[in-house]
Amino acid sequence: MSLSVEPARFDWYAATVETSPETLTEVASTVLADEAPVLVRGRNSFGHGWELRRDGSRAAVVYGGGSSEWPHIEGTGPDAVAVARLLRSREWPHRVSRADVCVDTDTPGAFAVMLDGLRAVKGAATKAHMYLPDDDAHGRTYYVGAKTSEVQARLYEKGKQLPEAGRPDWVRYEVQIRPQKDRKAWAASTSASDLLGAARWSERFVTEVLGVAASAAPTRSERVSDLEGAIAAMCHQYGNRLLELVESHGGDVEAFGLELLARAQNGGKLPA
């Protein structure tokens, strides 16, 4: 059976951006919103956020402040495409924390064909399960991969879940990617189609069953020790602050090191 699928597109795009929170909010607001940014509560390590609204609803949200050096922006649904386009067109260095890519089809019988294809792909059966609503008319969903996995896929009967859309045969295959380490930068410049290949089994599925060309994702970087990982995270998060501290010692790296050591031994404070 030949499936006619729509082009792959982003359905969620969230990234940390190397620019100031004010600049990101101002530029994103100009492009994405038709109202003034609304201050909202922060989350995770961010002190606050700015909701960008268009046509009376959220188009995106920017988070900043707190202990994070760089701001974070998130767009979902149709707005994910706009957020991704904005970040990539500005060529802002950014690292993707989550990207969802979906492929839609209205081919009759597509769900059964795609389900069989997913189950046939080597390794796809691990941590896979079907969600069956009480009423089958409300649409089934098949999950591949755990919620905590770097890559999880969902195949669902979108037309049954949204009958008001008037597309009874509408089926969606969606891949959710939470890239790790150096793959965050890879995801920031990779096309939506190629992100479908973020896992080997997904690459095989979309190539062999959907007929969508997806390049294989880069292999994960070699595992580093917990200590190396902690140092890398510290330098990424506070690198500029550490450089400021070196400058405050006139560039004397030895004096900087001694102060840092003294602070580490005294809970972050200088000994009396």
C-alpha positions in Angstrom: 0.0 0.0 0.0 1.4 3.4 -1.0 1.0 6.2 1.6 0.6 9.8 0.6 2.2 11.9 3.4 2.5 15.6 3.9 6.0 17.2 4.4 7.5 16.8 7.8 7.2 19.8 10.1 7.9 20.9 13.6 5.1 20.6 16.1 7.3 21.6 19.1 10.5 23.6 19.2 12.3 24.6 22.4 15.8 25.9 22.6 18.4 27.8 24.7 19.6 30.8 22.7 22.9 32.6 23.1 21.6 36.2 23.2 20.2 38.4 26.0 16.7 37.7 27.2 15.7 41.2 26.3 16.9 40.9 22.7 15.3 37.5 22.2 12.0 38.7 23.7 12.0 41.9 21.6 12.8 40.2 18.3 10.6 37.2 18.9 7.7 39.5 19.9 8.0 41.5 16.7 7.9 38.4 14.5 5.6 36.1 16.4 3.1 38.3 18.4 0.6 41.0 17.9 0.4 42.0 21.6 2.9 43.3 24.1 4.8 40.6 26.0 3.1 39.5 29.2 5.3 38.7 32.3 4.7 35.2 33.6 6.2 33.0 36.3 9.5 31.3 35.5 10.1 27.6 35.7 13.0 25.2 36.2 16.1 27.5 36.8 14.6 30.6 35.2 13.4 33.5 37.3 10.6 34.7 35.0 9.1 34.5 31.5 7.5 36.6 28.9 4.4 35.2 27.1 4.2 36.2 23.5 0.5 36.4 22.3 -1.1 36.5 18.9 -4.9 36.5 18.2 -5.6 36.3 21.9 -3.6 33.1 22.6 0.0 32.1 23.4 2.3 32.0 20.4 5.5 31.3 22.3 7.1 31.9 25.7 10.6 33.2 26.5 12.2 32.3 29.9 15.1 34.2 31.4 16.8 35.3 34.6 17.5 33.1 37.6 20.7 31.0 37.5 20.6 30.5 33.7 23.0 32.5 31.6 21.0 32.3 28.4 17.3 32.6 27.7 15.0 29.8 26.5 12.2 30.0 24.0 9.4 27.5 23.4 6.8 27.3 20.7 4.2 24.5 20.1 1.8 23.5 17.3 1.9 25.8 14.3 4.0 28.2 16.3 6.8 25.7 16.6 7.5 26.2 12.8 7.7 30.0 13.3 10.0 29.7 16.3 12.4 27.3 14.5 12.4 29.6 11.4 13.2 32.6 13.5 16.1 31.1 15.4 17.6 29.6 12.2 17.1 32.7 10.1 18.9 34.9 12.6 21.7 32.4 12.9 21.7 32.7 16.6 23.7 30.0 18.2 21.1 27.8 20.0 20.8 24.4 21.5 17.6 22.4 21.1 16.2 20.9 24.3 13.1 19.4 22.6 11.8 19.2 19.1 8.7 17.3 17.9 8.5 16.5 14.2 5.2 15.2 12.7 4.2 13.7 9.4 0.4 13.6 8.5 -1.5 11.4 6.0 -5.1 11.1 5.0 -4.6 7.8 3.2 -7.5 5.3 4.1 -6.2 2.4 6.2 -2.9 4.2 6.9 -3.0 3.5 10.7 -2.9 -0.3 10.3 -0.2 -0.1 7.6 2.0 2.2 9.7 1.4 0.2 12.9 2.5 -3.0 11.2 5.6 -1.1 9.8 6.6 0.2 13.2 6.2 -3.2 14.8 8.3 -4.8 12.1 11.2 -2.4 12.5 14.0 -4.1 14.5 14.0 -2.8 18.1 10.8 -0.8 17.8 8.9 -3.3 19.9 10.9 -2.4 23.0 9.1 -0.2 25.4 6.1 0.1 23.1 2.5 0.1 24.0 -0.9 0.9 22.6 -3.3 3.3 24.2 -6.9 2.2 23.6 -9.7 4.6 24.6 -12.9 3.3 26.0 -14.6 4.1 22.7 -12.5 3.0 19.7 -14.1 5.8 17.8 -12.0 8.3 19.8 -8.8 7.0 18.2 -5.9 4.8 19.2 -2.3 5.9 20.0 0.8 3.7 19.7 3.9 4.7 21.6 7.4 3.6 20.9 10.1 4.4 23.5 9.8 5.5 27.0 8.9 9.1 28.1 12.4 9.5 29.4 14.1 8.3 26.2 16.0 10.7 24.0 13.7 9.7 21.1 10.0 8.7 21.5 7.5 8.2 18.7 3.7 8.3 18.6 1.4 7.1 16.0 -2.2 8.2 16.4 -5.6 8.4 14.8 -5.7 12.2 14.7 -8.9 12.3 12.7 -10.8 10.3 15.3 -9.4 12.4 18.1 -10.4 15.6 16.4 -13.6 14.7 14.5 -14.4 18.4 14.1 -11.5 18.7 11.6 -13.6 16.7 9.1 -10.6 14.4 8.2 -11.8 10.9 9.2 -8.7 9.2 7.8 -6.2 11.6 9.3 -3.2 9.8 10.9 -0.1 11.4 12.4 3.3 9.9 13.1 5.3 12.1 15.4 8.8 11.9 16.8 9.8 13.6 20.0 13.5 14.3 20.4 15.1 15.5 23.6 18.7 15.7 22.3 21.6 15.0 24.6 25.0 16.7 24.8 26.5 17.6 21.4 23.3 16.5 19.6 21.6 19.6 20.9 23.6 21.7 18.5 23.0 19.2 15.7 19.3 19.4 16.2 19.5 23.2 15.9 20.6 23.1 12.3 19.0 19.8 11.1 15.9 19.8 8.9 12.6 18.5 10.2 12.8 15.5 7.8 16.2 14.5 9.0 15.2 14.8 12.7 12.8 11.9 11.9 16.0 9.8 11.7 17.1 10.7 15.3 16.8 7.0 16.2 17.9 4.2 13.9 14.5 2.5 14.1 12.7 5.7 13.2 15.0 6.3 10.3 14.2 2.9 9.0 10.5 3.3 9.5 10.1 6.7 7.8 12.4 5.6 4.9 10.9 2.1 4.3 7.3 2.7 5.2 6.6 6.4 4.7 9.0 6.9 1.8 10.5 10.0 3.5 14.2 10.5 3.1 15.8 11.0 6.5 19.6 11.1 7.2 20.9 9.1 10.1 21.6 11.1 13.2 25.2 11.5 14.5 26.3 9.0 17.0 26.4 10.1 20.6 29.6 11.4 22.0 31.7 9.1 24.1 30.6 8.9 27.7 32.6 11.1 30.0 33.1 10.6 33.7 30.7 12.2 36.2 33.5 14.6 37.2 34.2 15.7 33.6 30.5 16.1 33.0 30.1 18.3 36.1 33.1 20.4 35.1 31.8 20.8 31.5 28.3 21.8 32.8 29.8 24.3 35.3 32.0 25.9 32.5 29.0 26.1 30.1 26.7 27.6 32.8 29.2 29.9 34.5 32.1 30.3 32.1 31.6 34.0 31.7 31.4 34.6 35.4 34.6 32.6 36.0 36.4 34.7 33.4 35.1 37.9 35.1 36.6 36.6 38.4 40.0 36.0 36.6 39.8 39.6 35.3 39.1 40.9 38.8 42.5 39.4 39.8 44.2 41.3 37.0 44.4 38.1 34.9 46.4 36.3 37.7 45.2 32.8 37.1 47.1 31.5 40.2 45.4 34.0 42.5 42.0 33.2 40.9 42.6 29.5 41.5 43.5 30.0 45.1 40.4 32.1 45.8 38.2 29.5 44.0 39.8 26.8 46.1 39.2 28.7 49.3 35.6 29.4 48.4 35.0 25.7 47.5 36.4 24.7 51.0 34.2 27.3 52.7 30.8 26.7 51.1 31.2 29.3 48.4 32.3 32.1 50.7 35.7 33.6 51.3 37.2 32.5 54.6 37.1 35.2 57.3 
